[in-house]
Amino acid sequence: MRFVTRLRAVLAVLVLAASTTAARSADKVPGQSYFGSDRYVEYLAGDLPIVLTSPHGGRLKPEAIPNRTYGSVEMDANTQELARAILDEFFARTGHRAHLVASHLHRGKLDPNREIKEAAQGSALAERTWGEFHASIKAALATAVERHGFAFLVDIHGHAHPIPRIELGYALDAKQLNQSDQAFDASGLIGLTTLRDLAARLGGSPSALLRGPRSLGDLFNQRGVRAVPAPQDPQPGEHPFFAGGYIVRQHAAAPDTPKVDGLQIETYRVGLRDTPENRAKFAQIAVDALMVFVHERYGYDFPAAKK
Ligand SMILES: [Zn+2]
């Protein structure tokens, strides 16, 4: 009994600590990292409206957390390094920082891109880390919305599908994207996507926002990285395709996430995230595409770095 009481007290303190972390995020220094318990979650504070997340790039396998026994347990190799290359590129271009929330735990221990049950599989330590990861995302997004009036969430992953193209996950699966523009626009599905807030602000054709000229997919294609959906590749067809997972659905597509949009970017490996040089090259393209998209769609002027 005494143990249970003590456990409750510890949990209460942890919940309190997590909410304090969230509340104070606005005071954090851009460019500085803040770590959660046991340094499993890192929040690198920013001051731009861009929030990056890296749930599957961690490498730590502490014995205190049992191995997950079901669901995906493979890490997305080099995706945390890729997210950091994108952060560095934002800083080089703007002199300011995007936010980053990264899990340092290996996916075999925690998958923050799942709901808590599948994510932590009963480990109290993993559940605590899951809570810190999502509280940090919420805090980063709230900081960005407070400062800029909107936030754009980019969740970075890596796929091993046969076609070397990046898969843009707006919380739409292949079947939904395989519809014609006309059928998609009539479906009302845009209201369930990670661009729901932006679509409501802008009006106009939902399919054009997702895969028309000057869509993110188009901006990537124009810069030499094949992307789907895009005007050049509007539908995944019968090929495997990642629709966007728990993180973007929970933090950008849910009805209680006003002023937050974003997407999941699934990257292929060879030529894009396999070497430091390729990661730096892709980071330039990604930052360029994201800056153009955010400027054109939100009317936001990124600051320019002092030369
Ligand atoms: Zn992943």
Boltz pocket constraint, residues with backbone or C-beta under 6 A from the ligand:
constraints:
  - pocket:
      binder: B
      contacts: [[A, 56], [A, 76], [A, 156], [A, 157], [A, 158]]
      max_distance: 6.0
